[in-house]
Amino acid sequence: MTPQEYGEFVKQETPNSNICINCLKAFIIGGIICVIGQGLLNFYKGIGLNQDDAGMMVSVTLVFLGALLTGLGIYPKIAKHAGAGTIVPITGFANSIAAPALEAKTEGYVLGVGAKIFTIAGPVILFGALASVIAGIIYMLI
């Protein structure tokens, strides 16, 4: 098969997507996730937590819910329709940690789940920590 033939084959087999509809779905689902986050923030502030502690609890809750829904197989179904609407919020980070671990659970808990859990999140944590150290040094010098 030549590259041109392969290109034609891919064009025939690839489903057409409506960019406007996909953007609308991503906006709506991502917005719903953010509304849930705002509701959690209001709830935590309503039970007496200050702004910083309530914000921390919202992050913890959303990461937990993202990982839980990933484990139950619900988050991938939502992501199939919402696309980037589920990747951008913090729940997408939780999904990126939980999904590789779930795929590797057949290899065992230590060599499978333990080794794969930070496949995607590891670089994010590493470079986030490195960037914060660099920013801290620049801040200290200024």
Secondary structure, 3 states (H helix, E strand, C coil): CCHHHHHHHHHHHCCCCCHHHHHHHHHHHHHHHHHHHHHHHHHHHHCCCCHHHHHHHHHHHHHHHHHHHHHCCHHHHHHHHHCHHHHCCHHHHHHHHHHHHHHCHHHCHHHHHHHHCCCCHHHHHHHHHHHHHHHHHHHHHC
